[in-house]
């Protein structure tokens, strides 16, 4: 959690370490390194000792790739094709939309239930940008986890069907 807190404390323009990016995207560091080998567009700055530093646009791109792979169900080759055909900006914008930081995003209305002695009153308040983005980020992380689990379960289901089929290898 300390890494996530450090991520939020940094300026939006600050570079991020691989551990900070892995925490923000809720995925292992080795996956980010693997994506570097498969997506030429992912090029973090490397300093002495090979330590990686990701620019904000790198994080948006990685989030967009994650969206294509885990939410949209693309294969790596399919995601590479999207990058080639629609471009880096398109995939990075997918990442910004997934994070709720797209330029098209609007303030979020939050409904707060306030109990009263004889009735319940619903008050609509304007959430602060920080509160809304934190709530969206947490909800998004949970949704991504569930989508990853669903994809894994679907793959396992396919393997079980293949194993049950007579003559299957």
C-alpha positions as CSV (number, residue, x, y, z in Angstrom):
1,X,0.0,0.0,0.0
2,X,3.0,2.3,0.6
3,X,3.8,2.2,-3.1
4,X,0.2,3.1,-4.1
5,X,0.3,6.0,-1.6
6,X,3.6,7.2,-3.1
7,X,2.0,6.9,-6.6
8,X,-0.8,9.2,-5.5
9,X,1.5,11.7,-3.8
10,X,3.6,12.2,-6.9
11,X,2.9,14.9,-9.4
12,X,0.8,13.6,-12.4
13,X,3.9,14.4,-14.6
14,X,6.4,12.5,-12.4
15,X,8.1,9.4,-13.6
16,X,7.1,6.1,-12.0
17,X,9.1,3.0,-11.0
18,X,8.0,-0.4,-12.3
19,X,6.8,-1.3,-8.8
20,X,4.6,1.8,-8.7
21,X,3.2,1.1,-12.2
22,X,2.6,-2.6,-11.3
23,X,0.7,-1.5,-8.2
24,X,-1.3,1.1,-10.1
25,X,-2.3,-1.4,-12.8
26,X,-2.7,-4.2,-10.3
27,X,-0.5,-6.6,-12.2
28,X,2.9,-8.3,-11.6
29,X,6.1,-6.5,-12.6
30,X,7.1,-9.5,-14.8
31,X,4.0,-8.9,-17.0
32,X,5.1,-5.3,-17.6
33,X,8.6,-6.5,-18.6
34,X,7.0,-9.1,-20.9
35,X,4.9,-6.5,-22.6
36,X,8.0,-4.5,-23.3
37,X,9.3,-7.5,-25.3
38,X,6.0,-7.8,-27.2
39,X,5.1,-4.1,-27.7
40,X,7.9,-2.0,-29.2
41,X,5.9,1.1,-28.3
42,X,6.4,0.5,-24.6
43,X,9.8,2.1,-23.9
44,X,10.4,3.2,-20.3
45,X,13.5,5.2,-19.6
46,X,16.2,3.0,-18.2
47,X,18.8,4.4,-15.9
48,X,21.9,3.0,-14.3
49,X,21.5,-0.6,-13.4
50,X,18.6,-1.0,-15.8
51,X,16.1,0.5,-13.5
52,X,12.9,1.4,-15.4
53,X,11.1,4.8,-15.1
54,X,7.8,5.2,-16.8
55,X,6.5,8.5,-18.1
56,X,2.8,9.3,-17.6
57,X,2.2,8.5,-21.3
58,X,3.9,5.1,-20.8
59,X,1.4,4.4,-17.9
60,X,-1.5,5.4,-20.1
61,X,-0.3,3.1,-22.9
62,X,0.2,0.2,-20.5
63,X,-3.3,0.8,-19.1
64,X,-4.6,0.8,-22.7
65,X,-2.9,-2.4,-23.5
66,X,-4.3,-4.0,-20.4
67,X,-7.7,-2.8,-21.4
68,X,-7.3,-4.4,-24.9
69,X,-6.1,-7.7,-23.5
70,X,-8.1,-8.1,-20.3
71,X,-11.3,-6.2,-20.9
72,X,-11.7,-6.4,-24.7
73,X,-10.4,-9.9,-25.0
74,X,-7.7,-9.3,-27.6
75,X,-4.7,-11.6,-28.0
76,X,-1.3,-10.0,-27.9
77,X,-1.2,-10.1,-31.7
78,X,-4.6,-8.5,-31.9
79,X,-3.5,-5.7,-29.5
80,X,-0.4,-5.2,-31.6
81,X,-2.6,-4.9,-34.7
82,X,-4.8,-2.3,-32.9
83,X,-1.6,-0.3,-32.1
84,X,-0.4,-0.5,-35.7
85,X,-3.7,0.4,-37.2
86,X,-5.2,2.9,-34.8
87,X,-2.0,4.2,-33.3
88,X,-0.4,4.8,-29.9
89,X,-2.7,7.8,-29.1
90,X,-5.8,5.7,-29.5
91,X,-4.5,3.0,-27.1
92,X,-3.2,5.5,-24.6
93,X,-6.7,7.2,-24.7
94,X,-8.3,3.8,-23.9
95,X,-6.0,3.7,-20.9
96,X,-6.9,7.2,-19.8
97,X,-10.6,6.4,-20.2
98,X,-10.1,3.2,-18.2
99,X,-8.5,5.2,-15.4
100,X,-11.2,7.9,-15.6
101,X,-8.7,10.6,-16.6
102,X,-9.8,11.1,-20.1
103,X,-10.1,14.7,-21.3
104,X,-13.8,13.8,-21.9
105,X,-14.4,12.9,-18.3
106,X,-16.8,15.1,-16.3
107,X,-17.3,15.6,-12.6
108,X,-19.1,12.7,-10.9
109,X,-22.3,13.1,-8.9
110,X,-22.3,11.0,-5.7
111,X,-25.6,10.1,-4.0
112,X,-25.3,10.2,-0.2
113,X,-28.0,8.5,1.9
114,X,-28.6,10.5,5.1
115,X,-30.9,8.8,7.6
116,X,-33.4,11.0,9.3
117,X,-35.6,10.1,12.3
118,X,-38.8,9.5,10.3
119,X,-37.6,9.2,6.7
120,X,-34.6,8.8,4.5
121,X,-33.5,11.8,2.5
122,X,-31.2,11.4,-0.5
123,X,-28.9,14.3,-1.1
124,X,-26.9,14.7,-4.3
125,X,-23.5,16.3,-3.6
126,X,-20.7,17.1,-6.0
127,X,-17.7,14.9,-5.0
128,X,-14.3,16.3,-5.0
129,X,-12.2,15.3,-8.0
130,X,-9.8,13.4,-5.6
131,X,-12.7,11.4,-3.9
132,X,-14.3,10.6,-7.2
133,X,-11.1,9.5,-8.8
134,X,-10.2,7.3,-5.8
135,X,-13.6,5.7,-5.9
136,X,-13.4,5.2,-9.6
137,X,-9.9,3.8,-9.3
138,X,-10.9,1.3,-6.6
139,X,-14.0,0.2,-8.5
140,X,-12.0,-0.1,-11.7
141,X,-9.3,-2.2,-9.9
142,X,-11.9,-4.6,-8.6
143,X,-13.6,-4.9,-12.0
144,X,-10.3,-5.6,-13.7
145,X,-9.5,-8.3,-11.1
146,X,-12.9,-9.9,-11.8
147,X,-12.4,-9.7,-15.6
148,X,-9.0,-11.3,-15.3
149,X,-10.5,-14.1,-13.2
150,X,-13.3,-14.5,-15.7
151,X,-10.9,-14.8,-18.6
152,X,-8.8,-17.4,-16.7
153,X,-12.0,-19.4,-15.8
154,X,-13.0,-19.3,-19.5
155,X,-9.6,-20.6,-20.6
156,X,-9.8,-23.4,-18.0
157,X,-13.4,-24.3,-19.1
158,X,-12.1,-24.6,-22.7
159,X,-9.3,-26.8,-21.6
160,X,-11.7,-29.0,-19.7
161,X,-13.9,-29.4,-22.7
162,X,-10.9,-30.2,-24.9
163,X,-9.7,-32.8,-22.4
164,X,-13.2,-34.4,-22.3
165,X,-13.5,-34.7,-26.0
166,X,-12.6,-38.2,-27.2
167,X,-9.3,-38.2,-29.2
168,X,-8.2,-34.8,-27.9
169,X,-4.5,-34.5,-27.3
